[in-house]
Amino acid sequence: MFFGGDMTVKKDYTVSMKNAEASVRMEGYAATPKMRQQCKQVLSGKTTTAECLKLFTAAKATGS
């Protein structure tokens, strides 16, 4: 039984992260620590996929 208080549930994004990394590899890229962090931010709702893709394509175009 739960009798009040704050109950915070931390979501486990392990499967989602593994799927995202597999997708990146299928496109011929390697997942970097920065990409993993960006993916976590999208999954947690802190940013959007569109924003991350803008950053990714800009970095790819400049070679960084």
N, C-alpha and C positions, 0 to 999 in steps of 0.2 A: 504494500500500500504506500501511496505517496501522500503526505500530509502538508502540502504547501511548500513554499520556498521556490527558488529559481532552479529550474532544471534545464541545463544547456546541453544540447545534443550536438556533438561534433560530427559532421558528415565525413564519411570515408570516400575519397575520390580516387582510390587506387586503381580501380578498373577503368574509370574514365581517363585517368592519366596514361595508363598503358595503351588504351585504344588511340588516344591522341598521338602518342609517340610512334605507334605503328603506322598511323596515317602519314606522319611526317617522313618516316623512313621510306614508305611506298612512293612518296613524291621525290625521293632522291636526296633528301636532306638529313642531317643529323640533329637530334634534339640537344640543345645546349642547356646549361643550368638556367640561363636567362629565359629561354623558351618555357622551361618547366615552371618557373616562377610566374610567367605571364599566364600560363594555362591555369595555375592555381587561382590567380586573380579572377579569371573569367568564371571558373567553376564556383567561386565563392560570391560572385556577383559584384565584385569591386570594379570591374571594367567590362567592356564588351568584346566579343569576338572581332567585330569590325575594327575596333581601335587597335587591337593586337595585330591584326593582319596589315593594317596601315604601317605600323612600326616595323613589322617583319619585312614587308616588301621594300620599304625605304632603306632598311639596313642591307638587304640583299642587293639593291641597285647600287649602293655605294661601296659594297664589298666589305662592310664591317660586320 
